[in-house]
Amino acid sequence: MKRENLKIGDLSDLTGTKVVTIRYYEKIGLLPSPGRSVNNYRSYDAAALDRLRFIRRCRDLGFSLDQIRELLGMASDVARPCREVDAITATHLAQVERKIADLQALAAELRHISAKCRGGGTIKNCRILDAMSSD
């Protein structure tokens, strides 16, 4: 498929992004409003496809829309030092590591609660529900 004059459905298929999400990205300015075809369909070019792929990859990595907006702004200034990109990435990594620690603590607690289960009993004597009810 050629990478010019793409319809929104084509862009959606090529990036795995829902049409409603593409429209939302346009609405909030992450993706520029496309031109229109003779039939008044949205018409995207290769630059829009590349930009949406970048946005998708950032979202897959858990970056916020605000962080993506900043990264997009920096990416367009090729002479700019990359330390700001490094700073955004380091901040995001710290957030991810905090979430991982929280999830590991949660998993440990769930293992502890599950270990109290004797199995085969009735809800009346369920140790898991008892553990969830107490502090």
C-alpha positions in Angstrom: 0.0 0.0 0.0 1.4 3.4 -0.9 2.1 5.8 2.0 0.4 8.8 0.5 -3.3 9.7 0.4 -4.2 7.2 3.2 -7.7 7.2 4.5 -8.3 7.1 8.2 -9.2 3.4 8.0 -5.8 2.7 6.2 -4.0 4.6 8.9 -5.9 2.6 11.6 -5.0 -0.7 9.9 -1.3 0.2 9.4 -0.8 1.3 13.0 -3.3 -0.8 15.0 -4.9 2.4 16.3 -8.6 2.8 16.5 -10.2 5.4 14.3 -11.8 7.1 17.3 -8.3 7.4 18.8 -6.8 8.9 15.6 -9.6 11.5 15.7 -8.9 12.2 19.3 -5.2 12.7 18.7 -6.2 15.2 16.0 -8.5 17.0 18.3 -5.9 17.4 21.0 -3.2 18.4 18.5 -0.9 15.3 18.7 -1.6 14.5 15.1 -2.1 17.4 12.7 -5.4 17.7 11.0 -5.1 16.0 7.6 -6.0 17.4 4.2 -9.1 16.3 2.5 -9.6 14.3 -0.6 -11.9 15.4 -3.5 -14.6 13.2 -1.8 -13.9 15.1 1.5 -12.3 12.1 3.2 -9.4 12.6 5.5 -6.2 12.1 3.5 -3.0 11.2 5.4 0.6 11.2 4.1 3.7 9.3 5.1 4.6 11.9 7.7 1.3 11.4 9.5 1.8 7.6 9.4 5.3 7.9 10.9 4.0 10.4 13.5 1.2 8.1 14.5 3.6 5.1 14.7 5.8 7.2 17.0 2.8 8.1 19.2 1.7 4.5 19.4 5.2 3.3 20.4 5.4 5.9 23.1 1.9 4.9 24.4 3.0 1.3 24.4 5.9 2.3 26.5 3.5 4.0 28.9 4.4 7.7 28.2 1.6 10.1 29.0 0.1 12.2 26.3 1.8 15.3 27.7 5.1 13.6 27.6 4.5 12.5 24.0 3.6 16.1 23.1 7.0 17.2 24.6 8.9 14.4 22.8 7.2 15.3 19.5 8.2 18.9 19.9 11.8 17.9 20.7 11.9 15.5 17.8 11.1 18.2 15.3 14.2 20.2 16.4 17.0 18.0 15.2 19.8 20.3 16.4 18.5 20.4 20.0 20.5 18.6 22.7 18.9 15.3 23.7 19.3 15.8 27.5 15.6 16.9 27.8 14.6 13.6 26.1 16.9 11.8 28.6 15.2 13.7 31.5 11.7 12.8 30.4 12.7 9.2 29.9 14.4 9.0 33.3 11.4 10.5 35.0 9.1 8.0 33.3 11.5 5.1 34.1 11.3 6.1 37.8 7.5 6.1 37.7 7.6 2.6 36.1 10.0 1.3 38.7 7.7 2.6 41.5 4.7 0.9 39.9 6.7 -2.4 39.6 7.6 -2.2 43.3 4.0 -1.5 44.2 2.8 -4.5 42.1 5.5 -6.7 43.6 4.2 -5.7 47.1 0.7 -6.4 46.0 1.6 -9.8 44.6 3.3 -10.7 47.9 0.2 -9.7 49.9 -2.0 -11.7 47.6 0.3 -14.8 48.0 0.1 -14.3 51.8 -3.7 -14.1 51.8 -4.0 -17.1 49.4 -1.7 -19.1 51.7 -4.4 -18.9 54.4 -6.8 -20.8 52.3 -7.5 -24.3 53.4 -9.5 -25.1 50.3 -12.6 -27.2 50.1 -14.4 -25.3 52.8 -17.4 -23.0 52.6 -17.6 -19.3 52.2 -18.5 -19.0 55.9 -15.0 -20.3 56.8 -13.1 -18.7 53.9 -9.7 -17.5 55.1 -9.2 -15.3 52.1 -12.4 -13.3 52.6 -11.5 -13.1 56.3 -8.1 -11.7 55.5 -9.6 -9.1 53.2 -12.1 -8.0 55.9 -9.4 -7.4 58.5 -6.7 -4.8 58.7 
